[in-house]
Amino acid sequence: MKTAYQNIIRQYWSDVDSIPSFVGGQFIHGKGDDIVIHNAHDGSELFRYSDADESITQKASSAAEIAGKEWWAMTAQARGRIMYLIGDKIRQNLEDLAIVECYSSNKPLRDAKVEVQKVAEMFEYYAGWADKLHGDVIPVPTSHLNYVKYEPLGTVLQITPWNAPVFTCGWQLAPAIAAGNAVILKPSELTPVSSLLVATLAHEAGIPKGLINIISGYGHTAGQRLIKQANIRKVVFVGSPMTGKRIAVSAAERGIPCVLELGGKSANIVFEDADIELAIKGAQAAIFSGAGQSCVSGSRLLVQESIYDRFCEGVAQAAKHFVIGAPQDDTTQIGPIHNAKQYDHVKKMLEIAKNEGATVINNGLPSVPESTGYYVNPTVLKGQNQMACAQEEIFGPVVVAIPFKDEDDAIAIANDSRFGLAGAVWTKDVGRAHRVADQVKAGTFWINSYKSINVASPFGGYGDSGYGRSSGLDALREYSEVKSVWVETARTPVANFGYSANLE
């Protein structure tokens, strides 16, 4: 895998053991502190590079401003055609992008291929919107023609996480440039490579040099410097609630708005009348896919008391049949925890859960196997909603199963959380399904399924899960300024203050 990765990277920059930034259509290596990345499979060093320094911040800000004006001066149809070409470029390079994503983000290869394909879909979807961002004519009660226009903000700063770097790169870039903006994107310092390649392909497709800039570096240095110094009009952040709050404060000091996609502790609710076999499979997919490293994971499994024990056993029993191993193996279904810091957090949360009295169901498998890598086996905890493991994000393949009595009890438990990102209900009662969907406070909710998302549908959270929406038509509104234009049409306009000026 390393050789394949190096051969791909060598097509873009020569020093395959280092990582540059991409600014103004050129690769630039930073001069800051060393950043060292390790392989989650065996703990070995993958590569190291230098943090982006202040000069890169300044160049990115200037390049984005110039390119943004050039981009907006083009016709909407021309922008849409280029965006569609970006999607085509990504499809042509799917295998290479998937290998890079697998190698640098420790994501199973089969998952990486699916996510790269979805990135192509994102650019294609928003390509279709580029020439449809028309406004409205408002029937105001005066003699004016009043119309509304949507215009780009200017330059947008986007900060993306390590758990789905290529996916969140496309998720953020596509609507921003469709709305006419330039972008400075700072991926996690742990996973910048696939974002660099997407930006390069976008420039090959014909966007102005500097329309998309990728900054490789730390959040507390490069990220904060961009918020405080770059000429930006909005900050979009995907990541942890703690970091999101710090970013929102920094942006607010400059009067810059944010979109925040933060954490989740989503409730996956199973009633006794559900299709049990289907619900068990759904519960497994909700938490174990991606090793549980997804903000929408169904990490709280709420099960009606009458089926609680057998349902928990069913989820745990089937979990031991998953193939866990190296991300590059085609058969791997669950890979390792991405990095050492997160691995330590998952282990700590498991210890806290045991100390609080949670019962572990693993069918003889240890939650944390003896391994040189950062592996955690799929784990079911039987517990209560007040436990730390049910209130705080674990971000690993660990689900907390909580019993409930009836519909009202399930809704109360589901809403007893500071998060509100997603949720689901499994039942054959159509009325109850809709009642639960209406009453659970979550930005995305599934009925008899889990984890289906699409770029056409709005995505975001309630409460500590953040605010704003970053897909669908809603995202285009997030990336637009709204201008109301008033045109007087009366032959003899009414003077605002009741008198006429004598110009003689």
Secondary structure, DSSP 8 states (H G I E B T S, - for coil): -HHHHHHHHTTT-S-TTS--EEETTEEE---S-EEEEE-TTT--EEEEEE---HHHHHHHHHHHHHHHHHHHHS-HHHHHHHHHHHHHHHHHTHHHHHHHHHHHH---HHHHHHHHHHHHHHHHHHHHHTT-----EE--SSSEEEEEEEEE-SEEEEE--SSSHHHHHHHHHHHHHHTT-EEEEE--TT--HHHHHHHHHHHHHT--TTSEEE--S-IIIIIHHHHHHS--SEEEEES-HHHHHHHHHHHHTTT--EEEE-----EEEE-TTS-HHHHHHHHHHHHHGGGG-STT---EEEEEGGGHHHHHHHHHHHHTTS-B--TTSTT-SB---SSHHHHHHHHHHHHHHHHTT-EEE-TT--SS-S-SS-----EEEE--TTSHHHHS---SSEEEEEEE-SHHHHHHHHHSSSEESEEEEE-S-HHHHHHHHHHS--SEEEES------TTS----EETTEES--SHHHHHHHTEEEEEEEEE--SS---TTS------
